[in-house]
């Protein structure tokens, strides 16, 4: 919802700039739009276009990198759940309660990120984040108090502890990065200001007819669409472009076997 609202606002502001340029043209004296003035305006507009293209490209690249990182971290977290569960299974039957606690931890993480329809109102909130602290303490305490009876169990406990630490690190890493990754508001304001100035320049040289207006609408939609995609990729666990929970579903299907 936030991405749609922001992108719609960008569209309105940018298109209004273009239409303001069209409306401003008849009010200017011919001497104000002479050949020399037009050359300067075109050069200034070209400079802004280049700068805007560079910034938009940088933002898209950064947002896509953030989006792909979250996908990779999710796959890594799902694989860690499977590895820890299998190591505990190799330890022996006395780890059954710990494995059930681990499965509950995976299910709670899945429910927090992708809530079901029944719990959506209660758990899906703006800015919701992972919280591995409270849910994971019981599991880690149970893992630590395991008392190996032979070398094989000691090796399995050591490997499971190492994998559990990796799992917890990935869990916290996703939580912290979800809080930090967002589009800077000052940068967005500057970018929209540049786009508005560019569209004003377009409008100054365009006659007031339907062809020009439709062209400005199409360009404004394209720009606001780019902003929408950037915002969506910075919120990978909600919205239209949310990451699929299939890695966690696969991990749950493998756990307990």
C-alpha positions, 0 to 999 in steps of 0.5 A: 500500500505504501509503495502504491501511494508513493508511486501515485504521488510521484506520478501526480507531481511529475505530470503536474510539472509537465502540464505546468510547463505547457500552461506556462508557455503562452504566458512567456514573451517570445523573447524569453523563448528565443533560440539561445534560451531554448538551447540553454533549457535543452542543455540544462534538461539534458544534464538533469536527464543524465543525472536522473538516469544515473540515480534511478539506475543506482537505486534499481541496482541497489534495490535488486541487490537487496532483494536477491540478498534476502532470497539467498538468506532465506534459502540459507536459513531453510537449509540450516533448519534442515541441517540442524534437524538431521544432525539432531536426528543422528544424535539419537531419539533423546533429541525428539523434543528438541527437534519438535522445538526446532520445527516450532521455531521454523513454523513461527518464523514462517507464520511471522513473515507470511501470516495465514489469513486467520492470523494476518490481522494480528501479525502482519503489521507495517515494519514487522520484523523477525525476532529470533530472540524470544522464540529461539531461547528454549531451543538453544537451552535444550541443545546446550544441556544435551549430554553426549554418551559417546564420541558420535553423539559428541560430534553430532552435538558439536556440528548441530551447535555450529549449524544452530549458531549459523541459523541464528546469525542468518535469522538476526541478519535478515531482521536487521537488514529488513530494518535498514534497507529502505529508500532514503526520503531526502534522495527520493525528494531530490529525485522527484524534484529533478523529474519535475523540472525535466517535465516542466522543460518538456512542457515548455516546448510542447503544444497543448494537444492530446498527443503531448498530454498522452506522451507526458502521462505515459512518461510519468507512469513509467517514472512512477512505475520505476519508483514503485518497483524500487520500493517493492524490492525494498520490502521483499516479504510483503506486497506484489513482489514478495519472496516465495515461502517455498524454501521454508515449506520445503524445509518443514517437509524435510524436518522430522523425517 
